[in-house]
Structure formats: structure tokens, C-alpha cells
Amino acid sequence: MLPRRFTSRWLWIGTLCVGLISASMGHVTAEESAMVSERERVASTITRPYKAEYELSRRGRSHGSAGRELSKTEKNGSPQWRYETFSRASLFILSDRRFNETYFRLHEGQVQPLSFEYERRGTGSNRHYSVIFDRENATLRPTNGDPVAAEWRDDLLDANAVLHQLQIDVALGKAETFEYHLIDDDGSLTTYEFAVDKRERIVVNNEQVETVRVSRVRDHDRRETYFWFAPEWNYTLVRMQQIEGGREAALISLKSLTFYD
């Protein structure tokens, strides 16, 4: 069995007015502080070392495997996290292998990437991209000579780390929609939007599991992508499905999950 997410109104003038404003600002600060504390608590719980292995299939036929692993590390005395995801797919003579690696830290419950690497090999053009998030100088530095079209933002994610941030935010349960700015695997700036669809029970490895289904929001319906997160398993992603033209293009299903405490 697998293991188990001022306005203030001007009423008076002078001293009374100042007092009212100060009280209101203090109230907002307390609320914001409480929200940050809650986010930090949830992020700390969700950011837990684990390894997940998946089957990659298409319309009932297996075509490969996928995986993700989160591990804790340290650099210059500061704690960091390494988030690795990969997929290996084949169809007849076609093959596709993809690897993503992000090193990140947590700050007030938010994922802050420190570096991102993407590599794709197989049929067609191969691709490799690597970038450093230089937070001290607020700049992006490619490490393989490729240009960076994205501009710096303090909340900038990458195409890999965005899924861990989504996992945290779904577990937090404070919103139904999410928007993230990120650097894509070609160095360009893009925006991903997601929405919570529903809670539903699905079968994972012959076991009924309660999940939260999240969809990727796009401005067209040519492609649909759905994600299922399991609250009882630390909101781990247990299924992802992509539909194109009304037909299933890809499905990853959890086969094994191990937490390292």
C-alpha cells in the first residue's frame, strides 16, 4: 500500500484620524503576518523528501515511464532543495526523453528557484537549457550561452518548480485559481494559470484515493491538461492527463511513492 495538502474611512481629523489609521494598519499587518505563517507551515509540510515513479501511457497502452524526486541539500551552509523530474517515452521508432532539475529555497512559503536545467533528447531536435537565478543581483544568467528573454521578477518560477509551488498552493486551500510567472525551457517569459475543478475519488494502484483535480487554464480548447493531487499522500501528484483534439495524448499514473523522513 502506498503511504498516506484600508480600506480606512476618513471620519475625523487630527489626532483621532491618525489613531484610526494606525489601528487599521496594525490590523492589516497582523492578518498578513498570520497568512505568511500559515503559508510557511504548509510549505514546510509539503516540501518533504520523496520519490515518485509513474507509468506513462496513451489510450490504455504503456509507452514509457516518468518520475519526480525531491531531496534536501545544502550549499555554503544554507539549506536548499533539489527537485528533479524526468520522462522517457517511445512510440514505434520515435523516442523522447526529458529531464528537469531545479535547485530552490523556500522564503515565506514561496518557492524561489536558484537554478534550472532542462534537457530533451530523442527523435527530432535535441535541446538543452540552463540558467542561474542570481537573487543577490536580481538577474538571470544562462550557463550554456543561450539568451534569456525573460526579465527578472522576485516571484519568477521555472517550468519545473511551478508544479511544486502549485502543490503547496493547492494544499494551502486559500484560492481556487492560481497564476504564476515563469521562465520556460527556452528562456522566455510565460504565464501559467490553473484552476481547481473538483474533489473526486480515483483508483491509484487498485486503491481508492481522494484527490483534488486541477486544470491548466488556456485561452483555447485545443489542449486540455489535468492534474490530480492526493491530500492523504501530502498532496503528491498521482495522475496527470493531457487531451488533444478530444483524445487522450498522454497519461501519467503513480506506480510507487516513497517518503524519506
GUBAKOL-387898 format. One record per residue (C-alpha): residue number from 1; residue in one letter; chain; z, x, y. Coordinates in nm, 2 decimals, always signed. Example, Ala and Ser with C-alpha at 12.3 -4.5 7.8 and 13.67 -1.06 7.14 Angstrom:
2
1	A	A	+0.78	+1.23	-0.45 $
2	S	A	+0.71	+1.37	-0.11 $
! end
This chain:
261
1	M	A	+0.00	+0.00	+0.00 $
2	L	A	-0.08	+0.12	+0.35 $
3	P	A	+0.22	+0.18	+0.58 $
4	R	A	+0.32	-0.07	+0.84 $
5	R	A	+0.12	-0.24	+1.94 $
6	F	A	+0.44	-0.76	+5.02 $
7	T	A	+0.34	-0.98	+5.03 $
8	S	A	+0.60	-0.99	+5.32 $
9	R	A	+0.60	-1.26	+5.57 $
10	W	A	+0.69	-1.18	+5.93 $
11	L	A	+0.97	-1.42	+6.01 $
12	W	A	+1.18	-1.24	+6.26 $
13	I	A	+1.16	-0.94	+6.48 $
14	G	A	+1.37	-0.63	+6.54 $
15	T	A	+1.64	-0.52	+6.30 $
16	L	A	+1.62	-0.83	+6.08 $
17	C	A	+1.25	-0.78	+6.03 $
18	V	A	+1.30	-0.42	+5.93 $
19	G	A	+1.57	-0.52	+5.69 $
20	L	A	+1.35	-0.78	+5.52 $
21	I	A	+1.06	-0.53	+5.48 $
22	S	A	+1.28	-0.26	+5.34 $
23	A	A	+1.43	-0.51	+5.09 $
24	S	A	+1.08	-0.62	+4.98 $
25	M	A	+0.96	-0.27	+4.94 $
26	G	A	+1.26	-0.18	+4.73 $
27	H	A	+1.19	-0.48	+4.51 $
28	V	A	+0.83	-0.38	+4.45 $
29	T	A	+0.93	-0.02	+4.37 $
30	A	A	+1.18	-0.14	+4.11 $
31	E	A	+0.91	-0.35	+3.95 $
32	E	A	+0.66	-0.07	+3.95 $
33	S	A	+0.92	+0.16	+3.80 $
34	A	A	+1.00	-0.08	+3.53 $
35	M	A	+0.64	-0.12	+3.44 $
36	V	A	+0.59	+0.26	+3.42 $
37	S	A	+0.89	+0.29	+3.20 $
38	E	A	+0.76	+0.02	+2.97 $
39	R	A	+0.42	+0.18	+2.96 $
40	E	A	+0.58	+0.52	+2.88 $
41	R	A	+0.78	+0.37	+2.60 $
42	V	A	+0.48	+0.20	+2.44 $
43	A	A	+0.25	+0.50	+2.48 $
44	S	A	+0.52	+0.73	+2.32 $
45	T	A	+0.54	+0.49	+2.02 $
46	I	A	+0.16	+0.46	+1.98 $
47	T	A	+0.10	+0.83	+2.02 $
48	R	A	+0.22	+0.92	+1.68 $
49	P	A	+0.06	+1.18	+1.45 $
50	Y	A	-0.16	+1.02	+1.19 $
51	K	A	-0.47	+1.05	+0.98 $
52	A	A	-0.71	+0.75	+0.91 $
53	E	A	-1.01	+0.75	+0.68 $
54	Y	A	-1.28	+0.49	+0.68 $
55	E	A	-1.58	+0.37	+0.48 $
56	L	A	-1.90	+0.34	+0.69 $
57	S	A	-2.12	+0.06	+0.57 $
58	R	A	-2.41	-0.16	+0.67 $
59	R	A	-2.46	-0.52	+0.54 $
60	G	A	-2.25	-0.46	+0.23 $
61	R	A	-2.38	-0.12	+0.14 $
62	S	A	-2.19	+0.21	+0.19 $
63	H	A	-2.37	+0.47	+0.39 $
64	G	A	-2.10	+0.73	+0.47 $
65	S	A	-1.75	+0.79	+0.60 $
66	A	A	-1.56	+0.82	+0.92 $
67	G	A	-1.22	+0.94	+1.02 $
68	R	A	-0.98	+1.00	+1.31 $
69	E	A	-0.67	+1.22	+1.33 $
70	L	A	-0.41	+1.26	+1.60 $
71	S	A	-0.19	+1.57	+1.59 $
72	K	A	+0.07	+1.72	+1.83 $
73	T	A	+0.02	+2.07	+1.96 $
74	E	A	+0.14	+2.30	+2.24 $
75	K	A	-0.02	+2.52	+2.50 $
76	N	A	+0.17	+2.75	+2.74 $
77	G	A	+0.49	+2.57	+2.65 $
78	S	A	+0.35	+2.23	+2.73 $
79	P	A	+0.31	+1.96	+2.47 $
80	Q	A	-0.05	+1.84	+2.41 $
81	W	A	-0.22	+1.60	+2.17 $
82	R	A	-0.54	+1.67	+1.97 $
83	Y	A	-0.75	+1.36	+1.90 $
84	E	A	-1.03	+1.41	+1.66 $
85	T	A	-1.29	+1.16	+1.54 $
86	F	A	-1.59	+1.20	+1.32 $
87	S	A	-1.86	+1.01	+1.13 $
88	R	A	-2.11	+1.10	+0.86 $
89	A	A	-2.39	+0.86	+0.78 $
90	S	A	-2.70	+0.87	+0.57 $
91	L	A	-2.98	+0.62	+0.50 $
92	F	A	-3.26	+0.73	+0.27 $
93	I	A	-3.38	+1.06	+0.42 $
94	L	A	-3.21	+1.00	+0.75 $
95	S	A	-2.87	+1.16	+0.84 $
96	D	A	-2.63	+1.15	+1.13 $
97	R	A	-2.31	+1.35	+1.17 $
98	R	A	-2.09	+1.32	+1.48 $
99	F	A	-1.78	+1.50	+1.59 $
100	N	A	-1.55	+1.43	+1.89 $
101	E	A	-1.24	+1.63	+1.99 $
102	T	A	-1.01	+1.56	+2.28 $
103	Y	A	-0.71	+1.75	+2.39 $
104	F	A	-0.49	+1.54	+2.62 $
105	R	A	-0.15	+1.49	+2.76 $
106	L	A	+0.04	+1.17	+2.84 $
107	H	A	+0.15	+1.10	+3.20 $
108	E	A	+0.34	+0.78	+3.28 $
109	G	A	+0.19	+0.62	+2.97 $
110	Q	A	-0.17	+0.72	+3.06 $
111	V	A	-0.39	+0.94	+2.86 $
112	Q	A	-0.50	+1.24	+3.06 $
113	P	A	-0.78	+1.45	+2.89 $
114	L	A	-0.76	+1.82	+2.92 $
115	S	A	-1.08	+1.90	+2.73 $
116	F	A	-1.35	+1.71	+2.55 $
117	E	A	-1.61	+1.82	+2.30 $
118	Y	A	-1.89	+1.62	+2.14 $
119	E	A	-2.14	+1.73	+1.87 $
120	R	A	-2.42	+1.54	+1.69 $
121	R	A	-2.63	+1.68	+1.41 $
122	G	A	-2.88	+1.53	+1.18 $
123	T	A	-3.22	+1.37	+1.19 $
124	G	A	-3.37	+1.39	+1.54 $
125	S	A	-3.23	+1.60	+1.82 $
126	N	A	-2.90	+1.77	+1.78 $
127	R	A	-2.66	+1.76	+2.07 $
128	H	A	-2.35	+1.95	+2.18 $
129	Y	A	-2.15	+1.89	+2.49 $
130	S	A	-1.81	+2.04	+2.60 $
131	V	A	-1.61	+2.00	+2.93 $
132	I	A	-1.28	+2.11	+3.07 $
133	F	A	-1.07	+1.87	+3.28 $
134	D	A	-0.93	+2.11	+3.53 $
135	R	A	-0.64	+1.90	+3.67 $
136	E	A	-0.49	+2.17	+3.89 $
137	N	A	-0.82	+2.19	+4.09 $
138	A	A	-0.93	+1.83	+4.03 $
139	T	A	-1.27	+1.93	+3.89 $
140	L	A	-1.48	+1.91	+3.57 $
141	R	A	-1.60	+2.24	+3.42 $
142	P	A	-1.87	+2.23	+3.14 $
143	T	A	-1.82	+2.51	+2.89 $
144	N	A	-2.17	+2.52	+2.75 $
145	G	A	-2.38	+2.54	+3.07 $
146	D	A	-2.48	+2.17	+3.08 $
147	P	A	-2.45	+1.99	+3.41 $
148	V	A	-2.18	+1.74	+3.49 $
149	A	A	-2.30	+1.43	+3.67 $
150	A	A	-1.96	+1.27	+3.68 $
151	E	A	-1.73	+1.31	+3.97 $
152	W	A	-1.36	+1.38	+3.94 $
153	R	A	-1.12	+1.09	+3.92 $
154	D	A	-0.75	+1.11	+3.83 $
155	D	A	-0.79	+0.83	+3.58 $
156	L	A	-1.10	+0.97	+3.42 $
157	L	A	-1.12	+0.95	+3.04 $
158	D	A	-1.38	+1.06	+2.80 $
159	A	A	-1.59	+0.88	+2.54 $
160	N	A	-1.34	+0.98	+2.27 $
161	A	A	-1.00	+0.94	+2.44 $
162	V	A	-1.09	+0.60	+2.57 $
163	L	A	-1.01	+0.45	+2.23 $
164	H	A	-0.66	+0.59	+2.22 $
165	Q	A	-0.60	+0.45	+2.57 $
166	L	A	-0.73	+0.11	+2.46 $
167	Q	A	-0.49	+0.12	+2.16 $
168	I	A	-0.20	+0.18	+2.40 $
169	D	A	-0.30	-0.09	+2.63 $
170	V	A	-0.35	-0.35	+2.36 $
171	A	A	-0.01	-0.26	+2.22 $
172	L	A	+0.14	-0.30	+2.57 $
173	G	A	+0.01	-0.66	+2.58 $
174	K	A	+0.02	-0.70	+2.96 $
175	A	A	-0.35	-0.77	+3.00 $
176	E	A	-0.64	-0.94	+2.83 $
177	T	A	-0.92	-0.73	+2.98 $
178	F	A	-0.94	-0.35	+3.04 $
179	E	A	-1.17	-0.13	+3.24 $
180	Y	A	-1.20	+0.25	+3.20 $
181	H	A	-1.39	+0.51	+3.39 $
182	L	A	-1.51	+0.79	+3.17 $
183	I	A	-1.74	+1.09	+3.12 $
184	D	A	-1.99	+1.02	+2.85 $
185	D	A	-2.12	+1.26	+2.58 $
186	D	A	-2.40	+1.38	+2.82 $
187	G	A	-2.17	+1.45	+3.12 $
188	S	A	-2.25	+1.13	+3.31 $
189	L	A	-2.00	+0.88	+3.46 $
190	T	A	-1.99	+0.54	+3.30 $
191	T	A	-1.75	+0.24	+3.28 $
192	Y	A	-1.64	+0.07	+2.96 $
193	E	A	-1.50	-0.28	+2.97 $
194	F	A	-1.31	-0.45	+2.68 $
195	A	A	-1.15	-0.80	+2.63 $
196	V	A	-0.90	-0.93	+2.38 $
197	D	A	-1.07	-1.20	+2.18 $
198	K	A	-0.81	-1.33	+1.95 $
199	R	A	-0.55	-1.26	+1.68 $
200	E	A	-0.66	-1.30	+1.33 $
201	R	A	-0.57	-1.21	+0.97 $
202	I	A	-0.83	-1.00	+0.79 $
203	V	A	-0.83	-0.83	+0.45 $
204	V	A	-0.79	-0.45	+0.46 $
205	N	A	-0.79	-0.28	+0.11 $
206	N	A	-0.71	-0.61	-0.06 $
207	E	A	-0.42	-0.67	+0.18 $
208	Q	A	-0.39	-0.95	+0.44 $
209	V	A	-0.32	-0.79	+0.77 $
210	E	A	-0.25	-0.95	+1.12 $
211	T	A	-0.48	-0.79	+1.38 $
212	V	A	-0.58	-0.82	+1.74 $
213	R	A	-0.96	-0.83	+1.79 $
214	V	A	-1.11	-0.67	+2.10 $
215	S	A	-1.47	-0.68	+2.20 $
216	R	A	-1.67	-0.44	+2.42 $
217	V	A	-1.79	-0.63	+2.73 $
218	R	A	-2.16	-0.56	+2.82 $
219	D	A	-2.40	-0.72	+3.07 $
220	H	A	-2.63	-0.81	+2.78 $
221	D	A	-2.61	-0.96	+2.43 $
222	R	A	-2.84	-0.72	+2.25 $
223	R	A	-2.55	-0.53	+2.11 $
224	E	A	-2.20	-0.65	+2.02 $
225	T	A	-1.91	-0.43	+1.93 $
226	Y	A	-1.57	-0.55	+1.79 $
227	F	A	-1.25	-0.36	+1.72 $
228	W	A	-0.96	-0.48	+1.51 $
229	F	A	-0.61	-0.32	+1.58 $
230	A	A	-0.32	-0.38	+1.34 $
231	P	A	+0.02	-0.43	+1.51 $
232	E	A	+0.22	-0.37	+1.20 $
233	W	A	+0.05	-0.03	+1.15 $
234	N	A	+0.12	+0.10	+1.50 $
235	Y	A	-0.19	-0.08	+1.64 $
236	T	A	-0.41	+0.16	+1.44 $
237	L	A	-0.78	+0.07	+1.44 $
238	V	A	-0.85	-0.08	+1.10 $
239	R	A	-1.21	-0.21	+1.15 $
240	M	A	-1.50	-0.17	+1.39 $
241	Q	A	-1.82	-0.36	+1.37 $
242	Q	A	-2.15	-0.33	+1.56 $
243	I	A	-2.41	-0.60	+1.57 $
244	E	A	-2.76	-0.56	+1.70 $
245	G	A	-3.01	-0.84	+1.73 $
246	G	A	-2.78	-1.08	+1.54 $
247	R	A	-2.75	-0.84	+1.24 $
248	E	A	-2.48	-0.60	+1.13 $
249	A	A	-2.58	-0.25	+1.23 $
250	A	A	-2.26	-0.07	+1.13 $
251	L	A	-1.91	-0.14	+1.00 $
252	I	A	-1.62	+0.10	+0.95 $
253	S	A	-1.33	-0.02	+0.74 $
254	L	A	-1.00	+0.15	+0.69 $
255	K	A	-0.95	+0.31	+0.35 $
256	S	A	-0.63	+0.51	+0.39 $
257	L	A	-0.37	+0.57	+0.66 $
258	T	A	-0.10	+0.84	+0.67 $
259	F	A	+0.16	+0.88	+0.94 $
260	Y	A	+0.32	+1.22	+0.99 $
261	D	A	+0.67	+1.19	+1.13 $
! end
